[in-house]
Amino acid sequence: MNLWKKNNLLFIGVLVGCLLFGIVLSVQGFSSMEHVVKRQHQLIIHVVHKERWLIGYAYGDNCLPEDEKNAAELEKAITTALQLWLQPLRDMNTAQPIVKDFHYQLTAVNNREDLKKEDLRIVVHCVNEIGISRALLFRKGALLPAPWVEMRTGSAINEHFKRTLLHEIGHTFGLADTYVGRLQKPDISTGGLRRTVGTQPASIMSTHLNFQAGIGKDDENGIIWLYKRIHEKLPLEDCFFPNYELEKAPDGCRPKYPLIFELKQGRAQSALLILREDNKFDINAIDGDGLTALHHAVLNRYARVVKALLARKGIDANIKNKSGKTPLQVARELGFDDLVGLLTPMPDKEPEQEVIDIRPVSAKMNLTTLWGALKRER
């Protein structure tokens, strides 16, 4: 093998390792590992049309016999997580049916013979190591025959366990993180939130959602895009959804209008977070529906967001939608009197006249002494 081939294989190996160990190439919106591991068909997005999935699960050496009594609860959590990811594909009414039948088997952690038959393996380590759970395609330098998830959040099937499981299973389909990992440079993306590079949509892959909230609209778009990429040969450069655009450095699809994206999904808190922490987006951007963020805030009757938008430097409250209506006119039409009050321009006030204190200055008093006397009186 020549040096060029060795260097390229090393680069691909490092890149895949980064994606799968949580030190990721980050984007706003959804991103895919498929363009990096496109020859590795063990990602479960490739087998969503199978009649049945065999899922193996194992308990680590640090687990006690009582830890393994939660097997039924664990199987239920895995099934729920898989169904959440698969439901958007079912809603598409694909030409072939999407897998619904999940069969489980308890196995040993390192049983590779079972792994060859499995579509997915979940390994539960009964320790709680924050940030260590991961999804793998490679283990000990060797390519695994099926995706492998290592859970290191303890054995209790609680909210934290289920949210982490849902996130890691997203990786086994082929979706990458959309938050910034430990090794990222601060200039690879746009935006300005303190905890991330780029305005991250609320989704399980950006860790902004909990298990009960599901996977989020951005995740739904991501799994649909990935399916179309794998099964319908959608070009990698085509983000498919009209209000997304390709971000190259790194590759991935992001919402063109992150603030509007959150408002359209009914996430006022996320919108307020963006407004508070991100100064690098167009506050007056108009989406494909011809609406600004202020229009969307009015339509959802988010008074706090309207106030925050109006306080933003450079806001134009007079932009008209496709029907020729400003946000104020929309609020009046909907009968949102509270928002009408916020959006109605305040009358200009006469500037207050400055009162100048004119008093005789003693010839014996110098200016410094006079200034000191005035300060004491005030």
C-alpha positions in Angstrom: 0.0 0.0 0.0 1.5 3.3 -1.0 1.8 6.3 1.3 -1.1 8.2 -0.4 -3.5 5.4 0.3 -2.3 5.0 3.8 -2.8 8.7 4.6 -6.3 8.7 3.1 -7.3 5.6 5.0 -6.0 7.1 8.2 -7.9 10.3 7.5 -11.2 8.5 6.9 -10.6 6.3 10.0 -10.1 9.4 12.2 -13.1 11.2 10.7 -15.4 8.2 11.3 -14.0 7.8 14.8 -14.7 11.5 15.5 -18.3 11.2 14.3 -19.0 8.1 16.3 -17.3 9.1 19.5 -19.2 12.4 19.9 -16.2 14.6 18.8 -18.1 15.6 15.8 -18.1 17.9 12.8 -21.0 20.1 13.8 -23.7 21.9 11.8 -26.8 23.7 12.4 -29.8 21.6 11.6 -29.3 18.0 10.6 -26.2 16.3 9.3 -25.3 12.8 8.1 -22.5 10.4 8.5 -23.5 8.7 5.3 -21.1 10.6 3.1 -18.2 9.5 5.3 -19.3 5.8 5.8 -21.3 5.4 2.6 -19.7 2.0 1.9 -20.6 0.7 5.3 -24.1 -0.7 5.0 -24.5 -1.7 8.6 -26.1 1.7 9.4 -29.7 0.7 10.2 -31.1 3.3 7.7 -30.1 0.8 5.1 -32.4 -2.0 6.5 -35.5 -0.1 7.4 -37.5 -2.2 4.9 -36.7 -5.5 6.6 -39.6 -7.4 8.0 -38.0 -7.8 11.4 -35.1 -6.4 13.3 -33.1 -8.6 15.8 -31.8 -6.4 18.6 -29.3 -7.8 21.1 -28.7 -6.3 24.5 -26.1 -7.0 27.0 -25.1 -5.9 30.5 -21.5 -4.9 31.3 -19.2 -6.7 33.8 -19.8 -3.9 36.3 -23.5 -4.8 36.5 -25.0 -6.8 39.4 -27.8 -9.5 39.0 -30.4 -7.0 40.3 -29.4 -4.6 37.5 -30.6 -7.1 34.9 -34.1 -7.3 36.3 -35.0 -4.2 34.2 -34.8 -6.2 30.9 -38.5 -5.7 30.1 -38.3 -2.0 30.8 -35.1 -1.7 28.7 -36.7 -3.5 25.7 -39.7 -1.1 26.0 -37.4 2.0 26.0 -35.4 0.7 22.9 -38.6 0.0 21.1 -40.0 3.4 21.8 -36.8 5.1 20.7 -36.8 3.1 17.4 -40.4 3.9 16.7 -39.8 7.6 17.3 -37.1 7.6 14.6 -39.1 5.4 12.2 -42.5 7.2 12.5 -41.5 10.0 10.1 -40.7 7.4 7.5 -44.0 5.7 8.0 -45.8 9.0 7.6 -44.1 9.3 4.2 -46.0 6.2 2.9 -42.9 4.8 1.4 -43.2 2.3 -1.5 -42.0 -0.5 0.8 -43.3 -1.0 4.4 -41.1 0.2 7.3 -40.0 -2.4 9.9 -42.4 -2.8 12.8 -41.4 -6.1 14.4 -38.5 -6.0 16.9 -37.2 -9.2 18.4 -34.8 -9.1 21.4 -32.2 -11.4 22.7 -30.0 -11.2 25.8 -26.4 -11.8 24.9 -22.8 -11.4 26.2 -21.1 -8.0 25.6 -18.4 -9.4 23.3 -20.4 -12.1 21.6 -19.5 -11.4 17.9 -21.3 -14.4 16.6 -24.7 -13.1 17.8 -23.7 -9.6 16.6 -23.4 -10.9 13.0 -27.1 -11.8 13.1 -28.2 -8.7 14.9 -29.3 -5.4 13.4 -28.4 -3.4 16.5 -26.8 -4.1 19.8 -27.3 -2.1 23.1 -24.8 -2.6 25.9 -25.7 -1.3 29.3 -22.8 -0.4 31.6 -24.1 0.0 35.2 -22.0 3.1 35.9 -23.0 6.7 35.4 -20.3 8.5 33.4 -21.6 11.7 32.0 -20.8 12.3 28.3 -19.3 8.8 27.8 -22.3 7.0 26.1 -21.6 6.4 22.4 -22.6 4.7 19.2 -20.0 2.7 17.4 -19.3 1.2 14.0 -15.7 0.3 14.9 -14.5 -1.4 18.0 -10.9 -2.2 18.9 -10.0 -1.1 15.4 -12.3 -3.6 13.7 -15.4 -2.8 11.7 -18.5 -4.1 13.6 -21.1 -6.2 11.6 -23.9 -4.2 13.2 -24.2 -0.8 15.0 -23.3 -0.9 18.7 -24.5 1.5 21.4 -22.8 1.7 24.7 -24.9 3.2 27.5 -23.0 4.6 30.4 -25.7 6.4 32.3 -26.4 3.7 35.0 -28.9 0.8 34.9 -32.0 2.8 35.9 -34.3 3.4 32.9 -35.0 7.0 33.8 -35.4 10.2 31.7 -31.7 10.7 31.3 -31.1 7.1 30.2 -33.9 7.3 27.7 -32.9 10.6 26.2 -29.3 9.4 25.8 -30.6 6.2 24.2 -32.7 8.1 21.8 -29.8 10.3 20.8 -27.4 7.4 20.4 -29.8 5.4 18.3 -30.0 8.5 16.0 -26.3 7.9 15.3 -27.0 4.2 14.4 -29.4 5.4 11.6 -26.6 7.7 10.3 -27.3 11.1 11.8 -24.5 13.1 13.3 -24.5 15.5 16.2 -25.5 19.1 15.6 -23.8 20.5 18.7 -20.2 21.4 18.9 -17.8 18.8 20.3 -14.7 19.2 22.4 -12.2 19.5 19.6 -14.1 22.0 17.5 -12.7 25.4 16.4 -14.9 28.4 17.1 -15.1 29.6 13.5 -16.4 26.6 11.5 -20.1 27.7 11.5 -22.2 30.8 11.8 -24.2 32.1 14.7 -23.2 33.0 18.2 -24.8 31.0 21.0 -22.5 30.7 24.1 -22.7 26.9 24.4 -22.6 26.1 20.7 -21.2 27.3 17.4 -24.2 28.1 15.3 -27.8 28.4 16.2 -28.8 24.9 16.9 -32.4 23.8 16.3 -34.3 22.2 19.1 -33.8 18.5 18.5 -32.6 15.3 20.2 -29.4 15.3 18.1 -28.5 18.8 19.4 -29.6 17.5 22.9 -32.0 20.3 23.3 -35.0 18.0 23.8 -35.9 15.4 26.4 -37.3 11.9 25.7 -40.9 12.9 26.3 -40.6 15.7 23.7 -39.6 13.1 21.1 -37.1 13.8 18.3 -38.2 17.2 17.2 -39.0 18.7 13.8 -35.4 19.1 12.8 -34.7 15.4 13.6 -37.8 14.4 11.5 -36.4 16.4 8.6 -33.0 14.8 9.2 -34.2 11.2 9.1 -36.4 11.9 6.0 -33.5 13.5 4.3 -31.2 10.5 5.2 -33.8 8.0 3.9 -34.1 9.9 0.6 -30.3 10.1 0.3 -29.9 6.3 0.8 -33.1 4.9 -0.8 -34.0 7.5 -3.4 -30.5 8.6 -4.3 -31.0 12.2 -3.3 -27.8 14.2 -4.0 -25.8 15.0 -1.0 -25.9 18.7 -1.9 -29.7 18.8 -2.0 -31.2 19.6 1.4 -34.7 18.7 0.0 -36.6 21.0 2.5 -37.1 24.5 1.0 -36.1 26.4 4.1 -32.8 24.5 4.6 -29.5 25.2 2.9 -26.3 23.3 2.6 -23.5 24.3 4.9 -20.1 23.1 3.7 -17.4 23.3 6.5 -18.6 20.8 7.6 -21.2 19.3 5.3 -24.8 19.4 6.6 -28.1 21.1 6.1 -29.2 24.0 8.3 -32.4 26.1 8.6 -32.0 29.3 6.6 -33.9 31.2 9.3 -33.2 29.6 12.7 -35.3 32.1 14.7 -38.3 31.6 12.4 -37.7 27.8 12.5 -38.2 27.7 16.2 -41.2 30.0 16.2 -42.9 27.9 13.5 -42.4 24.8 15.7 -44.0 26.6 18.7 -40.8 26.9 20.7 -41.0 30.3 22.2 -38.3 29.6 24.8 -35.8 28.5 22.1 -36.6 31.7 20.2 -35.9 33.8 23.2 -32.7 32.0 23.8 -31.6 32.8 20.2 -32.6 36.4 20.6 -30.7 36.7 23.8 -27.5 35.0 22.7 -27.1 35.3 18.9 -26.3 38.5 17.2 -25.3 37.1 13.8 -28.5 36.5 11.9 -30.8 38.7 9.9 -33.5 39.9 12.3 -35.7 41.0 9.3 -35.3 37.8 7.2 -38.4 36.7 5.3 -39.1 33.0 4.9 -40.6 31.0 2.0 -44.1 31.9 3.3 -43.3 35.6 3.0 -43.2 36.1 6.8 -40.7 37.6 9.2 -40.0 36.4 12.7 -42.2 39.3 14.0 -45.1 38.0 11.9 -44.6 34.5 13.3 -44.4 35.8 16.9 -47.7 37.7 16.3 -49.4 34.7 14.7 -48.4 32.5 17.7 -49.3 35.4 20.2 -45.9 35.2 21.8 -45.9 38.5 23.7 -42.5 38.0 25.2 -41.0 37.3 21.8 -42.7 40.3 20.3 -41.2 42.5 23.1 -37.7 41.0 22.6 -37.9 41.5 18.8 -39.0 45.1 19.1 -36.1 45.7 21.5 -33.6 44.3 18.9 -31.5 46.9 17.1 -32.3 47.1 13.4 -35.8 45.5 13.7 -38.2 46.7 10.9 -41.7 46.3 12.2 -43.3 47.6 9.0 -42.3 44.7 6.6 -45.4 43.4 4.8 -46.3 39.8 4.2 -47.5 38.4 0.9 -51.0 39.8 1.7 -49.6 43.3 2.2 -50.0 43.3 6.0 -47.5 44.4 8.6 -47.3 42.5 12.0 -49.4 45.3 13.6 -52.2 44.8 11.0 -52.1 41.1 11.5 -52.5 41.6 15.3 -55.4 43.9 14.7 -57.1 41.4 12.3 -56.7 38.6 14.8 -58.0 40.7 17.7 -54.8 40.4 19.7 -55.2 43.7 21.6 -52.2 43.0 23.9 -49.9 42.8 20.8 -51.6 45.7 19.2 -50.5 47.8 22.2 -47.0 46.6 21.9 -46.7 47.2 18.1 -48.4 50.6 18.0 -45.8 53.3 17.6 -45.5 55.6 20.5 -46.0 59.3 19.7 -42.9 61.4 19.6 -42.3 63.3 22.8 -41.1 66.9 22.9 -37.5 66.9 24.0 -37.1 68.0 27.6 -35.5 71.4 28.1 -32.2 71.2 29.9 -32.3 73.4 33.0 -29.0 75.3 33.4 -28.2 76.6 36.8 -26.9 80.1 36.3 -25.5 81.8 39.4 -23.0 84.5 40.1 -19.5 83.3 40.4 -17.4 85.0 43.1 -14.2 86.4 41.8 -12.5 84.7 44.7 -13.9 81.2 43.7 -12.0 79.3 41.1 -13.7 76.9 38.7 -12.5 73.8 40.6 -14.1 75.0 43.8 -17.3 75.9 42.0 -17.6 72.4 40.4 -17.1 70.8 43.9 -19.8 73.0 45.4 -22.3 72.1 42.6 -21.7 68.4 43.1 -22.3 68.6 46.8 -25.6 70.4 46.3 -26.8 67.8 43.8 
